[in-house]
Amino acid sequence: MQLTNRSKVVSHKEQSFAEKIYFPAIVKGMAVTFSHLFKKRPTIMYPEQHREFAPIYRGEHVLKRDDNGAERCTSCGMCAVACPAEAITMESAERKKGEEHLYREEKYAAKYEINMLRCIFCGLCEEACPKEAIFLTDKIVDADYEREGFIFGKDKLVEKMDRRIDVTKRQTPEVLEFKKQPGLKHNALYNKTELDRGKKH
């Protein structure tokens, strides 16, 4: 039974002697190969040479601290919800008395982990974060031989105060203007003198 009126012509052309021995095709392929010997080499000899990255390259994550060294993350879970790869897990804890200099808010992330094997470096976590706590840096994730080594906890993610990471290139002009507004709790830093004064009143 014929389903369509279209027909396909099949070629039964006989191969020539040169085509049967494949020699011309081999010579043509080798000519293409040798032509690349005289072209500029595109390979980057890593690690001696490094390729330049764009300012907004999305690499290894960092959990930011404020200017006083307190962790900005409040363990709200917005980043974990926004993550399409479900690579982020966390456990919340309540801030205790005397820990105001360690954590900005009453709630903080006692445990924060990112599975780098699942992460697709899309940047949705930093867009979803209301506290500007998580950002993607221009650092390449280090290689490892074991899967456990790719589970990054707070020991690897939290920013070191002696090695601050500049993330202003990843912030929008609107966010930078918002941070300049005085009197907003979002921008306020921990001040022990003012906190003690407020308790007395």
Backbone as CSV, one residue per row, in Angstrom:
resi,resn,N_x,N_y,N_z,CA_x,CA_y,CA_z,C_x,C_y,C_z
1,MET,0.851,-1.193,0.000,0.000,0.000,0.000,0.890,1.246,0.000
2,GLN,0.694,2.151,-0.933,1.492,3.362,-1.040,0.889,4.449,-0.164
3,LEU,1.714,4.972,0.769,1.233,5.971,1.705,1.326,7.382,1.151
4,THR,2.328,7.678,0.350,2.500,9.012,-0.226,2.839,8.896,-1.704
5,ASN,2.756,10.037,-2.352,3.112,10.086,-3.773,4.586,10.409,-3.983
6,ARG,5.297,10.658,-2.873,6.711,11.002,-3.000,7.551,9.745,-3.167
7,SER,8.574,9.869,-3.931,9.497,8.751,-4.125,10.919,9.234,-3.934
8,LYS,11.770,8.388,-3.441,13.168,8.727,-3.196,14.044,7.943,-4.155
9,VAL,14.854,8.694,-4.882,15.747,8.076,-5.846,17.022,7.652,-5.142
10,VAL,17.327,6.379,-5.215,18.526,5.841,-4.587,19.621,5.727,-5.646
11,SER,20.806,6.306,-5.326,21.913,6.271,-6.280,22.674,4.964,-6.148
12,HIS,22.931,4.340,-7.286,23.728,3.103,-7.323,24.987,3.325,-8.158
13,LYS,25.582,4.527,-7.985,26.758,4.875,-8.770,27.925,3.958,-8.417
14,GLU,28.600,3.475,-9.412,29.760,2.602,-9.213,30.953,3.454,-8.775
15,GLN,31.698,2.978,-7.760,32.884,3.695,-7.299,34.026,3.513,-8.275
16,SER,34.804,4.598,-8.445,35.984,4.506,-9.302,37.100,3.780,-8.554
17,PHE,38.180,3.490,-9.269,39.305,2.786,-8.646,39.915,3.616,-7.518
18,ALA,40.019,4.955,-7.722,40.595,5.841,-6.704,39.718,5.881,-5.453
19,GLU,38.399,5.851,-5.665,37.493,5.874,-4.521,37.526,4.558,-3.757
20,LYS,37.765,3.489,-4.465,37.806,2.181,-3.804,39.037,2.020,-2.909
21,ILE,40.176,2.610,-3.292,41.384,2.462,-2.481,41.501,3.567,-1.422
22,TYR,40.582,4.549,-1.438,40.508,5.623,-0.439,41.743,6.512,-0.393
23,PHE,42.671,6.351,-1.320,43.916,7.123,-1.243,43.685,8.623,-1.413
24,PRO,42.923,9.074,-2.388,42.689,10.531,-2.509,42.026,11.120,-1.267
25,ALA,41.101,10.395,-0.670,40.442,10.894,0.540,41.432,11.015,1.688
26,ILE,42.362,10.047,1.789,43.382,10.091,2.840,44.302,11.288,2.639
27,VAL,44.723,11.507,1.401,45.600,12.642,1.098,44.897,13.961,1.411
28,LYS,43.626,14.047,1.072,42.862,15.268,1.339,42.738,15.509,2.840
29,GLY,42.495,14.450,3.604,42.395,14.590,5.059,43.710,14.987,5.689
30,MET,44.819,14.411,5.219,46.134,14.760,5.753,46.502,16.204,5.405
31,ALA,46.066,16.684,4.258,46.340,18.070,3.880,45.645,19.028,4.843
32,VAL,44.416,18.689,5.225,43.705,19.525,6.198,44.430,19.496,7.545
33,THR,44.903,18.314,7.936,45.610,18.177,9.216,46.897,18.996,9.224
34,PHE,47.704,18.894,8.169,48.976,19.613,8.123,48.770,21.123,8.000
35,SER,47.643,21.540,7.451,47.403,22.983,7.334,47.258,23.629,8.704
36,HIS,46.844,22.863,9.718,46.684,23.415,11.069,48.026,23.617,11.777
37,LEU,49.101,23.013,11.254,50.414,23.191,11.871,50.898,24.630,11.757
38,PHE,50.425,25.359,10.774,50.899,26.713,10.523,49.922,27.767,11.029
39,LYS,48.874,27.342,11.724,47.904,28.278,12.281,48.212,28.540,13.751
40,LYS,47.671,29.629,14.271,47.867,29.973,15.672,47.201,28.928,16.557
41,ARG,47.945,28.458,17.561,47.440,27.396,18.423,46.362,27.942,19.369
42,PRO,45.161,27.375,19.345,44.090,27.881,20.220,44.144,27.332,21.645
43,THR,45.009,26.339,21.865,45.057,25.698,23.177,45.698,26.607,24.221
44,ILE,45.084,26.700,25.391,45.652,27.431,26.520,46.429,26.441,27.378
45,MET,47.711,26.700,27.579,48.565,25.782,28.335,48.348,26.004,29.832
46,TYR,47.231,25.470,30.332,46.894,25.589,31.748,47.749,24.602,32.546
47,PRO,48.265,24.920,33.731,48.004,26.122,34.532,49.004,27.265,34.329
48,GLU,49.978,27.081,33.413,50.918,28.173,33.182,50.211,29.399,32.605
49,GLN,49.214,29.167,31.757,48.446,30.248,31.161,46.997,30.168,31.643
50,HIS,46.375,31.316,31.765,44.984,31.382,32.211,44.163,32.160,31.203
51,ARG,43.001,31.638,30.879,42.082,32.332,29.991,41.358,33.435,30.769
52,GLU,41.158,34.570,30.143,40.466,35.670,30.804,38.971,35.363,30.904
53,PHE,38.420,35.605,32.096,37.009,35.371,32.319,36.244,36.684,32.267
54,ALA,34.972,36.594,31.941,34.107,37.771,31.971,33.901,38.199,33.412
55,PRO,33.647,39.476,33.652,33.451,39.954,35.037,32.300,39.270,35.746
56,ILE,31.312,38.780,34.997,30.155,38.139,35.622,30.192,36.619,35.438
57,TYR,31.399,36.060,35.261,31.546,34.609,35.185,31.040,33.965,36.477
58,ARG,30.279,32.896,36.348,29.693,32.232,37.514,30.524,31.006,37.883
59,GLY,31.259,31.123,38.987,32.094,30.030,39.457,31.709,29.601,40.858
60,GLU,32.705,29.374,41.694,32.468,28.874,43.051,31.683,29.883,43.886
61,HIS,30.807,29.365,44.760,29.953,30.212,45.583,30.701,30.765,46.801
62,VAL,30.147,31.829,47.352,30.662,32.390,48.600,29.488,32.883,49.426
63,LEU,29.540,32.619,50.724,28.563,33.160,51.670,29.182,34.403,52.286
64,LYS,28.603,35.559,51.991,29.202,36.834,52.374,28.964,37.168,53.844
65,ARG,29.901,37.936,54.392,29.766,38.554,55.707,29.553,40.056,55.509
66,ASP,29.038,40.726,56.550,28.945,42.174,56.462,30.279,42.792,56.878
67,ASP,30.317,44.099,56.959,31.577,44.785,57.243,32.096,44.509,58.648
68,ASN,31.221,44.062,59.550,31.650,43.730,60.910,32.000,42.252,61.076
69,GLY,31.861,41.479,59.997,32.214,40.073,60.056,31.071,39.143,60.383
70,ALA,29.850,39.656,60.510,28.698,38.802,60.813,28.169,38.165,59.533
71,GLU,27.726,36.912,59.638,27.184,36.208,58.483,25.849,36.827,58.077
72,ARG,25.681,37.032,56.783,24.471,37.666,56.278,23.321,36.668,56.112
73,CYS,23.629,35.400,55.918,22.600,34.388,55.651,21.685,34.206,56.860
74,THR,20.371,34.214,56.597,19.376,34.020,57.653,18.666,32.679,57.524
75,SER,19.160,31.825,56.649,18.595,30.491,56.451,17.110,30.546,56.099
76,CYS,16.751,31.467,55.226,15.347,31.585,54.824,14.938,30.504,53.829
77,GLY,15.909,29.922,53.117,15.626,28.846,52.185,15.245,29.288,50.791
78,MET,15.281,30.588,50.523,14.914,31.073,49.195,15.856,30.545,48.112
79,CYS,17.138,30.463,48.427,18.103,29.966,47.446,17.859,28.492,47.130
80,ALA,17.528,27.707,48.166,17.269,26.284,47.966,16.013,26.060,47.134
81,VAL,15.003,26.904,47.343,13.766,26.790,46.569,14.010,27.191,45.114
82,ALA,14.823,28.213,44.904,15.079,28.695,43.547,16.012,27.786,42.765
83,CYS,16.790,26.966,43.445,17.787,26.115,42.779,17.093,25.039,41.938
84,PRO,17.255,25.052,40.611,16.595,24.041,39.774,17.217,22.658,39.898
85,ALA,18.459,22.597,40.374,19.139,21.309,40.512,18.995,20.720,41.910
86,GLU,18.337,21.450,42.813,18.173,21.017,44.206,19.524,20.650,44.824
87,ALA,20.485,21.554,44.647,21.845,21.300,45.115,22.117,21.887,46.492
88,ILE,21.204,22.716,47.020,21.447,23.438,48.267,20.595,22.844,49.391
89,THR,21.235,22.559,50.517,20.533,22.110,51.721,21.042,22.927,52.897
90,MET,20.153,23.140,53.883,20.550,23.922,55.051,19.735,23.524,56.257
91,GLU,20.262,23.855,57.424,19.558,23.657,58.689,19.617,24.964,59.469
92,SER,18.465,25.392,59.966,18.374,26.664,60.677,18.646,26.487,62.166
93,ALA,19.043,27.584,62.788,19.243,27.624,64.232,18.944,29.028,64.733
94,GLU,18.584,29.118,66.009,18.299,30.408,66.621,19.579,31.007,67.201
95,ARG,19.758,32.295,66.968,20.927,32.985,67.504,20.807,33.112,69.014
96,LYS,21.888,32.790,69.723,21.897,32.874,71.183,22.432,34.228,71.636
97,LYS,22.193,34.533,72.876,22.659,35.789,73.434,24.186,35.831,73.409
98,GLY,24.717,36.948,72.943,26.166,37.099,72.837,26.707,36.740,71.464
99,GLU,25.835,36.263,70.548,26.276,35.892,69.209,25.874,36.937,68.163
100,GLU,25.507,38.135,68.640,25.071,39.174,67.712,26.171,39.572,66.734
101,HIS,27.428,39.449,67.149,28.530,39.811,66.272,28.837,38.707,65.255
102,LEU,28.245,37.526,65.445,28.487,36.401,64.532,27.422,36.308,63.442
103,TYR,26.184,36.618,63.801,25.070,36.480,62.867,24.226,37.755,62.886
104,ARG,23.823,38.225,61.727,23.095,39.492,61.613,21.676,39.394,62.159
105,GLU,21.016,38.267,61.946,19.610,38.126,62.306,19.442,37.092,63.408
106,GLU,18.201,37.007,63.927,17.905,36.060,65.003,18.034,34.606,64.545
107,LYS,17.823,34.382,63.239,17.951,33.031,62.693,19.146,32.985,61.751
108,TYR,19.872,31.892,61.799,21.035,31.758,60.924,21.152,30.307,60.455
109,ALA,22.027,30.080,59.505,22.231,28.733,58.959,23.308,28.020,59.758
110,ALA,22.876,27.085,60.604,23.846,26.285,61.347,24.576,25.331,60.409
111,LYS,23.871,24.890,59.372,24.465,24.011,58.364,24.046,24.521,56.994
112,TYR,25.001,24.683,56.112,24.718,25.141,54.752,25.638,24.373,53.811
113,GLU,25.055,23.604,52.910,25.844,22.772,52.002,25.365,22.942,50.563
114,ILE,26.332,22.915,49.643,26.043,22.940,48.213,26.741,21.744,47.568
115,ASN,25.971,20.941,46.862,26.520,19.807,46.132,26.991,20.308,44.770
116,MET,28.301,20.475,44.627,28.853,21.028,43.404,28.705,20.090,42.210
117,LEU,28.457,18.815,42.462,28.237,17.884,41.363,26.855,18.072,40.746
118,ARG,25.931,18.624,41.521,24.588,18.859,41.015,24.404,20.296,40.532
119,CYS,25.184,21.200,41.097,25.031,22.621,40.765,25.293,22.862,39.281
120,ILE,24.442,23.684,38.655,24.611,24.021,37.237,25.075,25.470,37.067
121,PHE,25.412,26.134,38.178,25.982,27.486,38.164,25.104,28.464,37.360
122,CYS,23.816,28.394,37.605,22.871,29.249,36.892,22.767,30.634,37.522
123,GLY,23.114,30.763,38.812,23.051,32.050,39.479,21.692,32.402,40.050
124,LEU,20.730,31.495,39.993,19.405,31.799,40.533,19.422,31.930,42.048
125,CYS,20.360,31.278,42.709,20.436,31.366,44.165,20.774,32.786,44.609
126,GLU,21.714,33.424,43.939,22.077,34.786,44.322,20.993,35.787,43.951
127,GLU,20.211,35.491,42.903,19.106,36.375,42.548,17.963,36.266,43.558
128,ALA,17.775,35.062,44.114,16.662,34.846,45.038,16.976,35.317,46.449
129,CYS,18.242,35.440,46.810,18.623,35.767,48.183,18.214,37.188,48.547
130,PRO,17.367,37.368,49.568,16.938,38.718,49.958,17.960,39.459,50.820
131,LYS,18.989,38.774,51.302,19.967,39.373,52.204,21.334,39.565,51.566
132,GLU,21.436,39.307,50.262,22.723,39.403,49.566,23.797,38.591,50.278
133,ALA,23.427,37.359,50.620,24.335,36.505,51.384,25.144,35.574,50.494
134,ILE,24.578,35.148,49.366,25.278,34.185,48.519,25.531,34.787,47.144
135,PHE,26.755,34.615,46.681,27.143,35.091,45.362,28.008,34.029,44.697
136,LEU,28.064,34.090,43.375,28.966,33.245,42.620,30.189,34.066,42.245
137,THR,31.366,33.529,42.486,32.616,34.245,42.234,33.205,33.824,40.891
138,ASP,34.376,34.360,40.568,35.058,33.984,39.329,36.076,32.869,39.560
139,LYS,35.988,32.202,40.706,36.931,31.120,41.030,36.407,29.781,40.503
140,ILE,37.267,29.026,39.865,36.890,27.712,39.358,36.857,26.723,40.520
141,VAL,35.859,25.852,40.533,35.753,24.841,41.581,36.902,23.856,41.440
142,ASP,37.607,23.606,42.532,38.758,22.705,42.504,38.331,21.273,42.202
143,ALA,39.212,20.557,41.536,38.966,19.147,41.235,39.196,18.288,42.472
144,ASP,38.592,17.105,42.470,38.743,16.183,43.591,38.594,14.763,43.077
145,TYR,39.099,13.798,43.857,39.015,12.402,43.458,37.810,11.689,44.057
146,GLU,37.231,12.244,45.103,36.101,11.625,45.785,34.874,12.515,45.686
147,ARG,33.699,11.901,45.643,32.457,12.658,45.537,32.219,13.511,46.778
148,GLU,32.658,13.017,47.940,32.441,13.771,49.180,33.142,15.125,49.153
149,GLY,34.220,15.209,48.399,34.965,16.457,48.326,34.225,17.573,47.612
150,PHE,33.152,17.235,46.904,32.374,18.238,46.182,31.161,18.717,46.968
151,ILE,31.009,18.247,48.195,29.969,18.759,49.068,30.572,19.907,49.870
152,PHE,30.286,21.125,49.475,30.879,22.298,50.102,30.009,22.754,51.269
153,GLY,30.619,22.780,52.462,29.942,23.263,53.649,30.351,24.684,53.974
154,LYS,29.974,25.127,55.167,30.283,26.503,55.560,31.779,26.732,55.702
155,ASP,32.533,25.674,55.968,33.977,25.850,56.100,34.613,26.308,54.786
156,LYS,34.009,25.954,53.654,34.524,26.374,52.350,33.766,27.567,51.776
157,LEU,32.521,27.734,52.181,31.681,28.743,51.546,31.740,30.108,52.218
158,VAL,31.848,30.138,53.556,31.783,31.413,54.269,33.044,32.224,53.995
159,GLU,32.851,33.484,53.710,33.946,34.390,53.373,34.884,34.604,54.561
160,LYS,36.184,34.609,54.283,37.187,34.903,55.303,37.403,36.416,55.353
161,MET,37.434,36.967,56.569,37.549,38.419,56.710,38.892,38.954,56.229
162,ASP,39.924,38.123,56.268,41.231,38.576,55.789,41.385,38.390,54.277
163,ARG,40.351,37.785,53.646,40.349,37.606,52.195,38.957,37.927,51.670
164,ARG,38.586,39.201,51.784,37.266,39.626,51.318,37.160,39.472,49.800
165,ILE,35.959,39.155,49.336,35.718,38.944,47.916,34.807,40.056,47.403
166,ASP,35.263,40.754,46.383,34.494,41.861,45.815,33.421,41.307,44.877
167,VAL,32.154,41.594,45.189,31.043,41.097,44.378,30.233,42.248,43.775
168,THR,30.781,43.461,43.797,30.032,44.611,43.299,29.726,44.490,41.805
169,LYS,30.558,43.767,41.058,30.300,43.601,39.632,29.069,42.742,39.372
170,ARG,28.679,41.961,40.368,27.524,41.091,40.210,26.252,41.731,40.745
171,GLN,26.366,42.901,41.348,25.201,43.584,41.888,24.657,44.582,40.873
172,THR,23.353,44.701,40.807,22.722,45.628,39.878,22.822,47.057,40.417
173,PRO,22.747,48.060,39.567,22.775,49.461,40.043,21.676,49.755,41.060
174,GLU,20.512,49.102,40.903,19.418,49.325,41.844,19.787,48.848,43.244
175,VAL,20.458,47.707,43.320,20.868,47.165,44.619,21.912,48.062,45.266
176,LEU,22.858,48.537,44.482,23.905,49.403,45.024,23.318,50.712,45.544
177,GLU,22.318,51.248,44.853,21.661,52.464,45.325,20.863,52.203,46.594
178,PHE,20.227,51.032,46.660,19.456,50.670,47.842,20.351,50.578,49.082
179,LYS,21.562,50.081,48.902,22.473,49.916,50.036,22.979,51.259,50.566
180,LYS,22.875,52.308,49.758,23.327,53.630,50.203,22.285,54.358,51.053
181,GLN,21.052,53.850,51.069,19.998,54.532,51.802,20.192,54.351,53.306
182,PRO,20.269,55.434,54.062,20.485,55.325,55.512,19.195,54.939,56.241
183,GLY,19.357,54.343,57.401,18.221,54.042,58.257,17.514,52.741,57.970
184,LEU,17.935,51.974,56.958,17.281,50.707,56.649,17.936,49.582,57.439
185,LYS,17.117,48.736,58.038,17.645,47.643,58.854,18.487,46.682,58.020
186,HIS,18.130,46.562,56.761,18.885,45.672,55.877,20.351,46.093,55.787
187,ASN,20.594,47.397,55.878,21.950,47.915,55.737,22.649,48.154,57.071
188,ALA,21.889,48.034,58.169,22.462,48.339,59.482,23.453,47.267,59.915
189,LEU,24.524,47.695,60.554,25.523,46.787,61.085,25.326,46.624,62.588
190,TYR,25.866,45.542,63.114,25.765,45.297,64.552,26.570,46.335,65.323
191,ASN,25.921,46.962,66.286,26.580,47.956,67.116,26.240,47.644,68.572
192,LYS,27.202,47.134,69.328,26.948,46.688,70.694,26.526,47.843,71.608
193,THR,27.088,49.022,71.402,26.739,50.162,72.250,25.272,50.539,72.090
194,GLU,24.830,50.630,70.816,23.443,50.980,70.565,22.504,49.885,71.039
195,LEU,22.925,48.611,70.920,22.077,47.498,71.364,21.887,47.540,72.871
196,ASP,22.942,47.786,73.611,22.836,47.875,75.069,21.997,49.066,75.493
197,ARG,22.134,50.187,74.764,21.349,51.371,75.069,19.866,51.103,74.852
198,GLY,19.528,50.344,73.798,18.124,50.034,73.535,17.530,49.111,74.579
199,LYS,18.317,48.228,75.150,17.838,47.330,76.190,17.499,48.074,77.471
200,LYS,18.277,49.118,77.779,18.045,49.884,79.001,16.732,50.663,78.924
201,HIS,16.430,51.147,77.683,15.193,51.897,77.497,14.024,50.940,77.328
